[in-house]
Amino acid sequence: MLAAILGIGQICSWGTLYYSFPLIVLGMEQDLGWTKAQLYAGATLGLLVTAMLSYPVGVGIDRGWGKWIMGGASLAAMAVLGWWSVTESLLAFYVICALSGAVQAAILYEPAFAVLARRVGPANARGGITHITLWGGFASTVFVPVTGTLITHFDWRTTLLLLGLVNVVYGLIYLATIRPDKDIEHAQNAQMRHEHAMRDRQIVRDNLRSRLFWILLIALTVYAGSFSAFTFHMYPMLQEKGLSESDVVLAIAVIGPAQVVGRILITVFAREMPLRIVGAILIGVFPVTFALLYPAILSVWTVAILFAVYGLVNGIFTIVRSFMVPEMLSKHAYGALNGIINVCATIARAIMPLAAAWIWEAGQSYQPVIAAIAGLSVLLAATFWLAVWWSRPARISQSQPRQPT
């Protein structure tokens, strides 16, 4: 039940705070006369704030504050979107984007995964996390057309208020349904809470001295950066290859359903297989896919097939990524360790689209950009394979926390 509630919440959170952004700023550009660079700088700022808050949010959820973090952030989203709806100042817009990034740090995938892992235990969270990502995969499908329709019938300012109301409703749902007293590791008294906090701090310290932790962190950071660069540039990249606007839309539209199919397939056919092994098998698909996208001329059907394969593997890897902490690092301190990794990953997500734009400007072509992304995907595969090799069962047992005395 909790997995379904968190999953539907991901549709609302991603849809209202993330996927609505391009549609909202298009209206702002027309009404306020701000440039795309000025507006999208706000998105980068928000992602950087998300990165900075990922670790403290994870620690807070580890300590049993998930109800107040997710519920409070969803309610705060109404205030943020309400202020956004009346802004006329670019400086105020940047503050709003920073606050939106803070809200996203507290209610998107990583906090939801951590809340679920605390409820059932990280080792038992696989099915629930898969369930959450299956719901979350429909966020753009639901809210892009909904947001577009609202803007058409009202305007971008009214649309922001309506999107804020969605967050209010879901904030109340979180407050009513996230029950820390039901968590598998719920601490009954102050002494237990102190012991759990000391245990988790020791686990974090041990992992920061671990070669495996840093190899895995590099792999997941490279994954986030390459995914972000490709996502933000795939549209103009395909147009440069001669595809029409309708062909580009068709090719990109394949990715979302393919991600959902991938998540269903892993549930049906790899239910018992360790996710690090699933990731190791599939990770090599990324460099092959980007290499096949390199030719200057491609047919729409070739691109659609490659995008379907990319979407399927990426959908599965979203689940793989979420489970690497308990499988490779530790059965405890899930939120804290995931938070540290997410700091670096989110910074990469913020920076890499800009880096890709600089590469394009240097050569006035997307061919060097595709080559760079393909190179990053090779690094991703190499570091992930190394992390899987390094995370032998004996090492996992060694990473278990020292018992408090």
Protein Blocks (a to p, Z undefined) as FASTA:
>chain_A
ZZmmmmmmmmmmmmmmmmmmmmmmmmmmmmnopafklmmmmmmmmmmmmmmmmmmmmmmm
mnopmmmmmmmmmmmmmmmmmmmmmgcbfklmmmmmmmmmmmmmmmmmmlmmmmmmmmno
pklmmmmmmmmmmmmmmmmmmmmmmmmmmmmmmcmklmmmmmmmmmmmmmmmmmmmmcfk
lpmklcfbfklmmmmmmmmmmmmmmmmmpmklmmmmmmmmmmmmmmmmmmmmmmmmmmmn
opafklmmmmmmmmmmmmmmmmmmmmmmmmmgcfklmmmmmmmmmmmmmmmmmpmbdcfk
lmmmmmmmmmmmmmmmmmmmmmmmmmmmomghklmmmmmmmmmmmmmmmmmmmmmmmmmm
mnopaklmmmmmmmmmmmmmmmmmmmmmmmgfklmmmmpccddZZ
